Amino acid sequence: MYEERNRERYEYNAAKTDTLNAVAVLGSVTAQDIARFTYRTEKAASMSLLRYHRHGLLSRRTLTGRIKVYELTDRGRSRLEWLNSTE
């Protein structure tokens, strides 16, 4: 049970690290950009970006229509530094 929970936590943090690293490298990104960069579906990328936006790690603005653009916040940079230091 404990090992399974640690594995799930590791996978969650690995996905967060991948996504935040992609935003740091690319700058302003859409869900489609993240999906291509991290090899996830666009829906999965969109949901993770929304979650990280709600946690204050990313800022979000509307580009056109329903397309959202995300950028790393100061809190997101701090979290990314912490995640990269714990690997």
Secondary structure, 3 states (H helix, E strand, C coil): CHHHHHHHHHHHHHHHHHHHHHHHHHCCECHHHHHHHHCCCHHHHHHHHHHHHHCCCEEEEECCCCCEEEEECHHHHHHHHHHHHCC
